[in-house]
């Protein structure tokens, strides 16, 4: 029988086996490295989540601040519009009632002219009549000037008493010619500027 040859690969040495199979230390290192990697990834993920949470909180705070700023802006705009509206109304009232101060200053002069006419009418001589005519002309011109500026006498004699434009300073018993709440006599004429009463008429009212 022939002697067979032995193949070394069929019987590897311990060195060859050690080279082909990883050692326990190497496996342990790999496991430790994997654990460190997993831990690092977990911590990184946790940090990312914390950053996201902080960003979300910051975003909510910014949204609240923005909403508050928008509300404040809208209120400010509303206040500005109200101020403009009030200013426009005030300016319109100033223009509309511009002649009130002048009228208030002139009205006593009108009253004196009317009293002078009433006094002169009781004296019938020719000289008095000419004076009365002159005073009447001045009175007419003043009344016309006031009327051209929207200032007119408030109707009173024979009218129904109206507390918004008349002031009752005396009352008399009502009769057939003067029913109750009718103005019997005007003691002092009242005037109004457009729709504003400058002074009410002082009147005697039947009751």
N, CA, C and O of each residue as an XYZ file, in Angstrom:
828
protein
N       0.845     -1.173      0.000
C       0.000      0.000      0.000
C       0.884      1.227      0.000
O       1.884      1.349      0.708
N       0.409      2.166     -0.895
C       1.232      3.390     -1.052
C       0.988      4.343      0.079
O      -0.111      4.402      0.631
N       1.961      5.053      0.409
C       1.895      6.022      1.513
C       1.295      7.317      0.992
O       1.860      7.947      0.097
N       0.118      7.732      1.560
C      -0.581      8.961      1.077
C       0.076     10.195      1.658
O       0.621     10.196      2.762
N      -0.006     11.275      0.834
C       0.559     12.574      1.264
C      -0.444     13.340      2.128
O      -1.644     13.329      1.854
N       0.044     13.988      3.148
C      -0.825     14.754      4.087
C      -0.859     16.220      3.663
O       0.179     16.860      3.493
N      -2.086     16.740      3.495
C      -2.294     18.168      3.097
C      -2.369     19.018      4.364
O      -3.216     18.772      5.222
N      -1.494     20.011      4.491
C      -1.478     20.843      5.722
C      -2.789     21.603      5.949
O      -3.172     21.907      7.079
N      -3.466     21.900      4.819
C      -4.722     22.671      4.964
C      -5.783     21.841      5.639
O      -6.704     22.371      6.261
N      -5.648     20.515      5.512
C      -6.642     19.658      6.145
C      -6.478     19.665      7.652
O      -7.416     19.332      8.376
N      -5.290     20.043      8.142
C      -5.030     20.074      9.585
C      -4.400     21.427      9.918
O      -3.183     21.516     10.082
N      -5.224     22.490     10.020
C      -4.655     23.829     10.303
C      -4.082     23.871     11.704
O      -4.526     23.176     12.618
N      -3.089     24.710     11.827
C      -2.456     24.887     13.131
C      -3.284     25.822     14.008
O      -4.233     26.440     13.528
N      -2.935     25.931     15.279
C      -3.647     26.819     16.220
C      -3.493     28.264     15.803
O      -4.401     29.068     16.009
N      -2.359     28.606     15.219
C      -2.112     29.978     14.754
C      -3.075     30.331     13.648
O      -3.649     31.419     13.608
N      -3.243     29.329     12.710
C      -4.170     29.596     11.613
C      -5.594     29.744     12.120
O      -6.349     30.600     11.659
N      -5.948     28.893     13.077
C      -7.316     28.980     13.640
C      -7.524     30.310     14.338
O      -8.595     30.909     14.238
N      -6.507     30.770     15.041
C      -6.612     32.049     15.765
C      -6.755     33.217     14.799
O      -7.470     34.183     15.067
N      -6.033     33.102     13.627
C      -6.131     34.186     12.638
C      -7.508     34.226     11.974
O      -8.018     35.302     11.660
N      -8.102     33.063     11.765
C      -9.387     32.995     11.084
C     -10.553     33.322     11.999
O     -11.554     33.846     11.508
N     -10.493     33.052     13.284
C     -11.600     33.295     14.213
C     -11.268     34.512     15.091
O     -10.183     34.578     15.669
N     -12.210     35.485     15.194
C     -11.968     36.661     16.041
C     -11.877     36.249     17.496
O     -12.534     35.314     17.952
N     -11.044     36.976     18.196
C     -10.880     36.691     19.615
C     -12.016     37.295     20.421
O     -12.776     38.126     19.924
N     -12.120     36.873     21.653
C     -13.155     37.407     22.556
C     -12.932     38.885     22.815
O     -13.901     39.629     22.966
N     -11.714     39.322     22.871
C     -11.403     40.746     23.119
C     -11.904     41.612     21.977
O     -12.450     42.696     22.178
N     -11.696     41.089     20.748
C     -12.149     41.861     19.583
C     -13.669     41.975     19.575
O     -14.208     43.044     19.289
N     -14.339     40.922     19.877
C     -15.805     40.932     19.923
C     -16.296     41.878     21.009
O     -17.286     42.592     20.849
N     -15.566     41.857     22.119
C     -15.962     42.747     23.207
C     -15.790     44.217     22.805
O     -16.621     45.068     23.123
N     -14.691     44.487     22.099
C     -14.457     45.864     21.636
C     -15.551     46.301     20.672
O     -16.067     47.416     20.758
N     -15.892     45.410     19.759
C     -16.950     45.749     18.800
C     -18.280     46.006     19.504
O     -19.006     46.936     19.154
N     -18.593     45.174     20.502
C     -19.851     45.356     21.244
C     -19.835     46.668     22.012
O     -20.829     47.390     22.079
N     -18.647     46.957     22.600
C     -18.533     48.218     23.345
C     -18.662     49.415     22.413
O     -19.305     50.410     22.746
N     -18.031     49.302     21.224
C     -18.114     50.396     20.245
C     -19.559     50.601     19.795
O     -20.027     51.731     19.659
N     -20.251     49.494     19.570
C     -21.655     49.585     19.155
C     -22.504     50.218     20.241
O     -23.399     51.015     19.959
N     -22.212     49.851     21.507
C     -22.964     50.428     22.628
C     -22.722     51.929     22.728
O     -23.650     52.709     22.942
N     -21.430     52.328     22.565
C     -21.109     53.765     22.602
C     -21.813     54.496     21.469
O     -22.335     55.595     21.658
N     -21.824     53.881     20.289
C     -22.479     54.482     19.132
C     -23.976     54.635     19.385
O     -24.568     55.675     19.097
N     -24.577     53.569     19.934
C     -26.013     53.627     20.221
C     -26.308     54.694     21.273
O     -27.265     55.458     21.148
N     -25.459     54.736     22.325
C     -25.660     55.732     23.381
C     -25.520     57.150     22.838
O     -26.312     58.036     23.159
N     -24.503     57.345     22.015
C     -24.291     58.666     21.404
C     -25.474     59.069     20.539
O     -25.936     60.209     20.585
N     -25.961     58.105     19.742
C     -27.106     58.380     18.873
C     -28.348     58.710     19.710
O     -29.133     59.596     19.373
N     -28.498     57.958     20.823
C     -29.649     58.204     21.698
C     -29.575     59.578     22.327
O     -30.571     60.298     22.395
N     -28.357     59.948     22.800
C     -28.182     61.269     23.394
C     -28.393     62.367     22.351
O     -29.000     63.401     22.631
N     -27.884     62.124     21.153
C     -28.054     63.107     20.075
C     -29.543     63.291     19.754
O     -30.014     64.409     19.549
N     -30.264     62.180     19.716
C     -31.693     62.258     19.446
C     -32.413     63.016     20.552
O     -33.306     63.822     20.293
N     -32.000     62.739     21.817
C     -32.611     63.428     22.962
C     -32.330     64.926     22.899
O     -33.207     65.748     23.166
N     -31.080     65.270     22.538
C     -30.722     66.687     22.407
C     -31.534     67.347     21.296
O     -32.010     68.472     21.446
N     -31.687     66.632     20.178
C     -32.480     67.167     19.066
C     -33.928     67.410     19.489
O     -34.525     68.427     19.137
N     -34.483     66.464     20.248
C     -35.865     66.615     20.713
C     -35.987     67.809     21.651
O     -36.958     68.564     21.588
N     -34.982     67.976     22.532
C     -35.014     69.121     23.443
C     -34.920     70.434     22.669
O     -35.610     71.401     22.994
N     -34.071     70.466     21.653
C     -33.953     71.670     20.825
C     -35.263     71.964     20.100
O     -35.696     73.114     20.027
N     -35.886     70.924     19.569
C     -37.162     71.098     18.881
C     -38.230     71.623     19.840
O     -39.001     72.516     19.488
N     -38.272     71.066     21.054
C     -39.238     71.522     22.051
C     -39.016     72.998     22.399
O     -39.962     73.778     22.506
N     -37.725     73.363     22.575
C     -37.417     74.760     22.886
C     -37.818     75.681     21.735
O     -38.346     76.771     21.959
N     -37.565     75.239     20.510
C     -37.937     76.034     19.341
C     -39.455     76.190     19.235
O     -39.963     77.259     18.896
N     -40.168     75.095     19.532
C     -41.635     75.158     19.505
C     -42.159     76.128     20.565
O     -43.056     76.927     20.296
N     -41.588     76.050     21.777
C     -41.982     76.976     22.836
C     -41.693     78.420     22.430
O     -42.519     79.311     22.629
N     -40.520     78.635     21.864
C     -40.146     79.981     21.412
C     -41.091     80.469     20.320
O     -41.469     81.640     20.286
N     -41.463     79.559     19.434
C     -42.387     79.918     18.361
C     -43.752     80.311     18.913
O     -44.367     81.271     18.447
N     -44.223     79.558     19.915
C     -45.510     79.890     20.539
C     -45.446     81.256     21.224
O     -46.385     82.048     21.144
N     -44.319     81.520     21.900
C     -44.154     82.830     22.546
C     -44.160     83.958     21.518
O     -44.776     85.002     21.733
N     -43.475     83.742     20.412
C     -43.434     84.763     19.353
C     -44.821     84.976     18.744
O     -45.195     86.104     18.423
N     -45.578     83.892     18.588
C     -46.935     84.019     18.054
C     -47.818     84.837     19.006
O     -48.613     85.668     18.568
N     -47.664     84.588     20.321
C     -48.429     85.360     21.302
C     -48.042     86.838     21.255
O     -48.905     87.714     21.307
N     -46.735     87.107     21.155
C     -46.272     88.494     21.079
C     -46.789     89.173     19.808
O     -47.191     90.336     19.827
N     -46.769     88.425     18.712
C     -47.270     88.971     17.447
C     -48.757     89.284     17.545
O     -49.206     90.332     17.081
N     -49.527     88.367     18.154
C     -50.970     88.588     18.308
C     -51.231     89.811     19.179
O     -52.102     90.626     18.877
N     -50.462     89.930     20.270
C     -50.624     91.089     21.148
C     -50.286     92.381     20.416
O     -50.969     93.392     20.581
N     -49.233     92.348     19.608
C     -48.842     93.539     18.845
C     -49.906     93.902     17.817
O     -50.204     95.079     17.610
N     -50.481     92.881     17.171
C     -51.540     93.141     16.194
C     -52.775     93.737     16.864
O     -53.389     94.665     16.335
N     -53.138     93.197     18.035
C     -54.291     93.741     18.766
C     -54.037     95.192     19.171
O     -54.915     96.046     19.046
N     -52.830     95.457     19.655
C     -52.476     96.828     20.050
C     -52.516     97.771     18.858
O     -52.965     98.911     18.969
N     -52.043     97.284     17.719
C     -52.050     98.100     16.496
C     -53.483     98.418     16.071
O     -53.799     99.555     15.720
N     -54.341     97.402     16.108
C     -55.740     97.614     15.706
C     -56.431     98.601     16.642
O     -57.190     99.457     16.188
N     -56.171     98.485     17.963
C     -56.758     99.428     18.910
C     -56.247    100.841     18.657
O     -57.001    101.811     18.734
N     -54.959    100.943     18.354
C     -54.381    102.260     18.076
C     -55.007    102.868     16.827
O     -55.309    104.061     16.794
N     -55.201    102.048     15.805
C     -55.833    102.548     14.586
C     -57.261    103.004     14.843
O     -57.702    104.018     14.301
N     -57.989    102.247     15.680
C     -59.364    102.630     16.014
C     -59.385    103.953     16.780
O     -60.233    104.810     16.531
N     -58.444    104.111     17.713
C     -58.368    105.366     18.469
C     -58.037    106.544     17.556
O     -58.593    107.632     17.705
N     -57.129    106.315     16.616
C     -56.770    107.377     15.666
C     -57.973    107.770     14.825
O     -58.214    108.954     14.589
N     -58.730    106.772     14.372
C     -59.921    107.063     13.577
C     -60.957    107.838     14.390
O     -61.604    108.751     13.877
N     -61.109    107.461     15.676
C     -62.058    108.186     16.536
C     -61.614    109.628     16.742
O     -62.434    110.547     16.723
N     -60.304    109.822     16.941
C     -59.788    111.182     17.116
C     -60.023    112.004     15.856
O     -60.444    113.158     15.936
N     -59.753    111.416     14.695
C     -59.992    112.120     13.437
C     -61.466    112.475     13.275
O     -61.812    113.573     12.841
N     -62.325    111.522     13.633
C     -63.756    111.755     13.506
C     -64.214    112.895     14.406
O     -64.984    113.759     13.987
N     -63.726    112.889     15.665
C     -64.090    113.953     16.604
C     -63.562    115.305     16.124
O     -64.244    116.324     16.235
N     -62.338    115.301     15.590
C     -61.774    116.555     15.083
C     -62.581    117.087     13.905
O     -62.828    118.289     13.802
N     -62.987    116.189     13.023
C     -63.804    116.609     11.881
C     -65.145    117.168     12.344
O     -65.632    118.165     11.810
N     -65.738    116.510     13.353
C     -67.011    117.008     13.882
C     -66.838    118.371     14.536
O     -67.670    119.262     14.365
N     -65.735    118.528     15.296
C     -65.470    119.819     15.939
C     -65.251    120.920     14.910
O     -65.757    122.033     15.058
N     -64.492    120.599     13.867
C     -64.244    121.589     12.826
C     -65.529    121.952     12.101
O     -65.770    123.118     11.787
N     -66.359    120.936     11.835
C     -67.638    121.200     11.166
C     -68.526    122.083     12.052
O     -69.202    122.986     11.559
N     -68.519    121.810     13.375
C     -69.330    122.622     14.288
C     -68.808    124.054     14.346
O     -69.591    125.001     14.407
N     -67.467    124.214     14.328
C     -66.893    125.565     14.346
C     -67.294    126.344     13.106
O     -67.621    127.529     13.180
N     -67.267    125.662     11.960
C     -67.656    126.330     10.712
C     -69.149    126.639     10.721
O     -69.577    127.723     10.323
N     -69.934    125.666     11.185
C     -71.386    125.819     11.156
C     -71.853    126.927     12.083
O     -72.752    127.696     11.740
N     -71.235    127.011     13.274
C     -71.673    127.993     14.276
C     -70.631    129.099     14.461
O     -70.444    129.615     15.563
N     -69.959    129.449     13.367
C     -68.873    130.420     13.437
C     -69.331    131.791     13.915
O     -68.566    132.500     14.569
N     -70.577    132.183     13.598
C     -71.047    133.532     13.923
C     -71.714    133.669     15.284
O     -72.293    134.716     15.575
N     -71.648    132.636     16.128
C     -72.368    132.688     17.400
C     -71.830    133.778     18.326
O     -72.607    134.495     18.957
N     -70.514    133.903     18.409
C     -69.942    134.903     19.305
C     -70.334    136.311     18.872
O     -70.667    137.152     19.708
N     -70.294    136.569     17.556
C     -70.680    137.879     17.039
C     -72.158    138.151     17.315
O     -72.528    139.248     17.734
N     -72.992    137.149     17.079
C     -74.426    137.323     17.298
C     -74.724    137.627     18.764
O     -75.542    138.495     19.068
N     -74.064    136.919     19.661
C     -74.281    137.142     21.094
C     -73.912    138.576     21.479
O     -74.559    139.177     22.336
N     -72.878    139.119     20.849
C     -72.471    140.492     21.152
C     -73.436    141.519     20.558
O     -73.615    142.597     21.125
N     -74.056    141.196     19.430
C     -74.937    142.148     18.740
C     -76.348    142.165     19.319
O     -77.010    143.203     19.293
N     -76.810    141.053     19.831
C     -78.214    140.951     20.258
C     -78.628    142.017     21.274
O     -79.734    142.540     21.144
N     -77.826    142.375     22.269
C     -78.255    143.457     23.171
C     -78.495    144.780     22.444
O     -79.390    145.538     22.818
N     -77.703    145.062     21.409
C     -77.926    146.278     20.624
C     -79.275    146.213     19.904
O     -79.989    147.211     19.815
N     -79.610    145.036     19.396
C     -80.927    144.870     18.764
C     -82.047    145.117     19.772
O     -83.042    145.775     19.468
N     -81.867    144.584     20.958
C     -82.883    144.789     21.997
C     -83.071    146.281     22.274
O     -84.207    146.746     22.370
N     -81.984    147.038     22.402
C     -82.079    148.474     22.690
C     -82.749    149.223     21.546
O     -83.534    150.141     21.784
N     -82.450    148.842     20.311
C     -83.106    149.486     19.165
C     -84.612    149.232     19.184
O     -85.410    150.133     18.925
N     -84.977    148.014     19.489
C     -86.408    147.693     19.538
C     -87.102    148.456     20.659
O     -88.236    148.905     20.493
N     -86.438    148.604     21.790
C     -87.032    149.374     22.886
C     -87.141    150.852     22.503
O     -88.125    151.515     22.829
N     -86.128    151.353     21.814
C     -86.180    152.751     21.384
C     -87.329    152.985     20.412
O     -88.002    154.013     20.483
N     -87.554    152.054     19.517
C     -88.664    152.178     18.569
C     -89.995    152.165     19.306
O     -90.889    152.958     19.013
N     -90.115    151.257     20.263
C     -91.364    151.184     21.026
C     -91.621    152.482     21.787
O     -92.763    152.934     21.866
N     -90.579    153.085     22.346
C     -90.735    154.329     23.096
C     -91.070    155.489     22.167
O     -91.899    156.330     22.516
N     -90.461    155.555     21.015
C     -90.701    156.644     20.085
C     -92.081    156.562     19.450
O     -92.664    157.588     19.099
N     -92.604    155.362     19.299
C     -93.922    155.202     18.689
C     -95.018    155.835     19.544
O     -96.100    156.143     19.046
N     -94.735    156.024     20.823
C     -95.731    156.645     21.700
C     -95.767    158.171     21.512
O     -96.744    158.827     21.874
N     -94.709    158.710     20.951
C     -94.648    160.153     20.675
C     -94.877    160.362     19.181
O     -94.107    159.860     18.362
N     -95.929    161.100     18.819
C     -96.365    161.179     17.439
C     -95.919    162.448     16.703
O     -96.392    162.701     15.594
N     -95.033    163.243     17.283
C     -94.614    164.445     16.551
C     -93.704    164.050     15.390
O     -93.148    162.952     15.363
N     -93.562    164.983     14.415
C     -92.849    164.696     13.173
C     -91.387    164.401     13.413
O     -90.812    163.546     12.739
N     -90.777    165.086     14.354
C     -89.359    164.853     14.643
C     -89.144    163.446     15.187
O     -88.187    162.767     14.815
N     -90.033    163.018     16.059
C     -89.924    161.669     16.634
C     -90.143    160.616     15.575
O     -89.497    159.568     15.597
N     -91.039    160.877     14.655
C     -91.315    159.914     13.593
C     -90.092    159.700     12.703
O     -89.823    158.577     12.275
N     -89.353    160.772     12.424
C     -88.149    160.635     11.594
C     -87.067    159.850     12.331
O     -86.348    159.052     11.730
N     -86.961    160.085     13.627
C     -85.992    159.319     14.421
C     -86.369    157.841     14.442
O     -85.521    156.960     14.306
N     -87.663    157.601     14.615
C     -88.142    156.209     14.642
C     -87.854    155.525     13.327
O     -87.438    154.366     13.317
N     -88.062    156.206     12.219
C     -87.809    155.628     10.902
C     -86.332    155.281     10.744
O     -85.992    154.230     10.199
N     -85.453    156.167     11.221
C     -84.017    155.897     11.126
C     -83.617    154.697     11.966
O     -82.836    153.857     11.520
N     -84.145    154.614     13.172
C     -83.833    153.479     14.048
C     -84.350    152.181     13.446
O     -83.683    151.148     13.507
N     -85.554    152.240     12.860
C     -86.118    151.050     12.231
C     -85.256    150.563     11.065
O     -85.114    149.362     10.840
N     -84.690    151.513     10.335
C     -83.821    151.147      9.215
C     -82.552    150.460      9.715
O     -82.113    149.457      9.152
N     -81.964    151.017     10.790
C     -80.762    150.392     11.368
C     -81.090    148.982     11.868
O     -80.331    148.040     11.643
N     -82.224    148.857     12.544
C     -82.649    147.554     13.051
C     -82.841    146.559     11.922
O     -82.423    145.407     12.028
N     -83.463    146.991     10.856
C     -83.701    146.104      9.716
C     -82.388    145.642      9.100
O     -82.252    144.470      8.748
N     -81.414    146.548      8.965
C     -80.129    146.182      8.382
C     -79.384    145.181      9.271
O     -78.760    144.245      8.771
N     -79.454    145.384     10.584
C     -78.805    144.435     11.496
C     -79.447    143.050     11.409
O     -78.754    142.034     11.361
N     -80.774    143.026     11.389
C     -81.484    141.741     11.298
C     -81.169    141.043      9.980
O     -81.038    139.819      9.944
N     -81.048    141.806      8.902
C     -80.719    141.222      7.606
C     -79.302    140.654      7.607
O     -79.061    139.575      7.067
N     -78.368    141.382      8.214
C     -76.988    140.903      8.287
C     -76.909    139.596      9.077
O     -76.184    138.674      8.704
N     -77.668    139.534     10.174
C     -77.676    138.299     10.960
C     -78.294    137.154     10.172
O     -77.787    136.032     10.188
N     -79.398    137.446      9.477
C     -80.076    136.401      8.710
C     -79.178    135.844      7.611
O     -79.206    134.646      7.330
N     -78.382    136.709      6.991
C     -77.467    136.248      5.941
C     -76.391    135.312      6.493
O     -75.770    134.562      5.740
N     -76.176    135.357      7.786
C     -75.207    134.467      8.442
C     -75.893    133.341      9.207
O     -75.281    132.707     10.066
N     -77.153    133.095      8.896
C     -77.872    131.973      9.492
C     -78.443    132.235     10.858
O     -78.858    131.296     11.538
N     -78.480    133.506     11.293
C     -78.998    133.847     12.624
C     -80.356    134.513     12.457
O     -80.455    135.593     11.873
N     -81.390    133.877     12.964
C     -82.754    134.379     12.773
C     -83.484    134.416     14.115
O     -83.130    133.714     15.063
N     -84.519    135.263     14.160
C     -85.341    135.366     15.365
C     -86.249    134.148     15.480
O     -86.791    133.669     14.485
N     -86.406    133.658     16.696
C     -87.260    132.492     16.939
C     -88.718    132.951     16.972
O     -89.065    133.828     17.763
N     -89.576    132.374     16.127
C     -91.008    132.736     16.177
C     -91.581    132.432     17.558
O     -91.344    131.359     18.112
N     -92.338    133.385     18.113
C     -92.854    133.179     19.475
C     -94.280    133.679     19.640
O     -95.138    132.913     20.080
N     -94.568    134.934     19.306
C     -95.896    135.520     19.570
C     -96.999    134.692     18.919
O     -96.990    134.464     17.710
N     -97.957    134.243     19.748
C     -99.088    133.463     19.253
C     -98.771    132.011     18.993
O     -99.664    131.248     18.626
N     -97.534    131.606     19.170
C     -97.140    130.226     18.913
C     -97.347    129.367     20.160
O     -97.493    129.879     21.270
N     -97.356    128.067     19.952
C     -97.433    127.132     21.075
C     -96.097    127.124     21.806
O     -95.036    127.107     21.182
N     -96.158    127.136     23.105
C     -94.941    127.187     23.909
C     -94.082    125.937     23.673
O     -94.565    124.806     23.738
N     -92.807    126.176     23.401
C     -91.846    125.096     23.166
C     -90.657    125.315     24.100
O     -89.878    126.245     23.890
N     -90.503    124.481     25.121
C     -89.428    124.707     26.101
C     -88.019    124.615     25.522
O     -87.064    125.060     26.158
N     -87.875    124.045     24.331
C     -86.544    123.945     23.732
C     -86.086    125.273     23.134
O     -84.888    125.487     22.946
N     -87.044    126.179     22.830
C     -86.672    127.471     22.228
C     -87.275    128.661     22.978
O     -86.894    129.806     22.733
N     -88.213    128.398     23.889
C     -88.867    129.473     24.646
C     -88.588    129.317     26.134
O     -88.417    128.206     26.636
N     -88.545    130.439     26.823
C     -88.379    130.447     28.278
C     -89.531    131.221     28.898
O     -89.639    132.434     28.720
N     -90.391    130.516     29.627
C     -91.559    131.151     30.244
C     -91.132    131.869     31.530
O     -90.641    131.240     32.467
N     -91.322    133.176     31.561
C     -90.963    133.965     32.747
C     -92.215    134.445     33.486
O     -92.129    134.995     34.584
N     -93.377    134.229     32.867
C     -94.627    134.669     33.483
C     -95.774    133.902     32.856
O     -95.692    133.495     31.697
N     -96.845    133.702     33.614
C     -98.032    133.031     33.089
C     -99.259    133.902     33.362
O     -99.306    134.654     34.336
N    -100.257    133.778     32.472
C    -101.540    134.472     32.624
C    -102.642    133.463     32.386
O    -102.405    132.443     31.740
N    -103.839    133.716     32.887
C    -104.938    132.766     32.660
C    -105.257    132.641     31.167
O    -105.216    133.626     30.429
N    -105.569    131.440     30.741
C    -105.945    131.205     29.342
C    -107.342    131.752     29.084
O    -108.179    131.800     29.986
N    -107.585    132.167     27.835
C    -108.906    132.648     27.440
C    -109.193    132.183     26.016
O    -108.449    131.373     25.464
N    -110.257    132.685     25.431
C    -110.637    132.251     24.082
C    -109.578    132.627     23.046
O    -109.304    131.859     22.123
N    -108.993    133.799     23.201
C    -107.985    134.239     22.246
C    -106.625    133.587     22.487
O    -105.821    133.455     21.565
N    -106.381    133.191     23.700
C    -105.089    132.582     24.045
C    -105.332    131.274     24.807
O    -105.425    131.274     26.034
N    -105.433    130.165     24.075
C    -105.621    128.859     24.738
C    -104.405    128.504     25.599
O    -103.362    129.153     25.528
N    -104.566    127.472     26.399
C    -103.478    127.036     27.272
C    -102.231    126.671     26.459
O    -102.317    126.108     25.368
N    -101.080    127.009     27.026
C     -99.768    126.746     26.412
C     -99.505    127.600     25.176
O     -98.632    127.288     24.366
N    -100.278    128.690     25.041
C    -100.035    129.618     23.935
C     -99.254    130.821     24.467
O     -99.498    131.295     25.577
N     -98.306    131.307     23.652
C     -97.510    132.468     24.045
C     -98.325    133.734     23.844
O     -98.742    134.044     22.729
N     -98.549    134.464     24.934
C     -99.368    135.679     24.899
C     -98.522    136.897     24.536
O     -98.966    137.757     23.776
N     -97.303    136.973     25.077
C     -96.466    138.155     24.865
C     -94.993    137.750     24.856
O     -94.584    136.834     25.569
N     -94.200    138.451     24.034
C     -92.764    138.226     23.968
C     -92.078    139.372     24.699
O     -92.154    140.526     24.278
N     -91.413    139.044     25.789
C     -90.707    140.069     26.556
C     -89.315    140.343     25.979
O     -88.826    141.472     26.026
N     -88.698    139.323     25.448
C     -87.398    139.496     24.796
C     -87.273    138.449     23.693
O     -87.471    137.256     23.923
N     -86.941    138.920     22.491
C     -86.867    138.012     21.341
C     -85.726    137.020     21.524
O     -84.673    137.343     22.074
N     -85.964    135.817     21.052
C     -84.921    134.792     21.067
C     -84.354    134.605     19.664
O     -85.009    134.924     18.672
N     -83.136    134.087     19.591
C     -82.481    133.895     18.288
C     -81.803    132.534     18.250
O     -81.389    131.994     19.275
N     -81.703    131.998     17.047
C     -81.007    130.728     16.861
C     -80.089    130.820     15.642
O     -80.393    131.502     14.663
N     -78.974    130.126     15.725
C     -78.007    130.039     14.636
C     -78.151    128.661     14.023
O     -77.760    127.656     14.616
N     -78.723    128.628     12.816
C     -79.065    127.366     12.156
C     -79.978    126.560     13.094
O     -81.114    126.962     13.343
N     -79.486    125.422     13.616
C     -80.326    124.617     14.506
C     -79.916    124.762     15.977
O     -80.392    124.002     16.821
N     -79.051    125.716     16.296
C     -78.607    125.921     17.680
C     -79.239    127.191     18.250
O     -79.182    128.261     17.645
N     -79.840    127.043     19.423
C     -80.450    128.187     20.087
C     -79.350    129.020     20.751
O     -78.632    128.537     21.626
N     -79.232    130.288     20.315
C     -78.269    131.188     20.944
C     -78.817    131.676     22.280
O     -78.121    131.691     23.295
N     -80.088    132.075     22.245
C     -80.775    132.390     23.496
C     -82.262    132.170     23.256
O     -82.760    132.495     22.178
N     -82.971    131.633     24.219
C     -84.407    131.375     24.047
C     -85.219    132.676     24.151
O     -84.754    133.674     24.702
N     -86.417    132.639     23.619
C     -87.314    133.785     23.735
C     -87.897    133.824     25.145
O     -88.356    132.805     25.661
N     -87.878    135.012     25.770
C     -88.482    135.175     27.080
C     -89.943    135.587     26.857
O     -90.222    136.635     26.275
N     -90.861    134.750     27.327
C     -92.260    134.917     26.945
C     -93.204    134.806     28.147
O     -92.849    134.310     29.216
N     -94.436    135.301     27.905
C     -95.553    135.125     28.824
C     -96.455    134.063     28.233
O     -96.821    134.149     27.061
N     -96.825    133.055     29.026
C     -97.561    131.899     28.510
C     -98.917    131.814     29.211
O     -99.032    132.036     30.416
N     -99.945    131.484     28.410
C    -101.280    131.277     28.956
C    -101.349    129.880     29.572
O    -100.861    128.902     29.005
N    -101.978    129.821     30.765
C    -102.127    128.559     31.473
C    -103.592    128.313     31.823
O    -103.919    127.292     32.427
